[in-house]
Amino acid sequence: GIGVIFISHRKEYEITVGPRKETAVTHTLSGGATKFCDGFVDFIWFFSKDLNEERYIQTQPESNVNAGSRGDKNRPPLPLKLKMDAKTIAQEVSKL
């Protein structure tokens, strides 16, 4: 099949996790676009940098990040974070 990639900016908002406040991130898609994409895509990933300015892709959700994938729940998930390079992405996705 043909891969299709949708790209959006990120927006930050504040959430409460237990007794503390955290900054969470999500995409900037409108309601209609969110509904379409959530029903269409297999992966929602967030691309970011760590404190050392190393780029990574977050593939799994955390309390403050809306990321993840759908599919066979019996297969092992992708690692929480992937190095942002095509070879690493291809290797990990080929295991699915």
Stockholm file with secondary structure:
# STOCKHOLM 1.0

chainA/1-96         GIGVIFISHRKEYEITVGPRKETAVTHTLSGGATKFCDGFVDFIWFFSKDLNEERYIQTQPESNVNAGSRGDKNRPPLPLKLKMDAKTIAQEVSKL
#=GR chainA/1-96 SS CCCCCCCCCEEEEEEEETTEEEEEEEECCCHHHHHHHHHHCSEECEEEECTTCCEEEECSCBTTBCCEECSCTTSCCCCSEEESSHHHHHHHHHTC
#=GC SS_cons        CCCCCCCCCEEEEEEEETTEEEEEEEECCCHHHHHHHHHHCSEECEEEECTTCCEEEECSCBTTBCCEECSCTTSCCCCSEEESSHHHHHHHHHTC
//
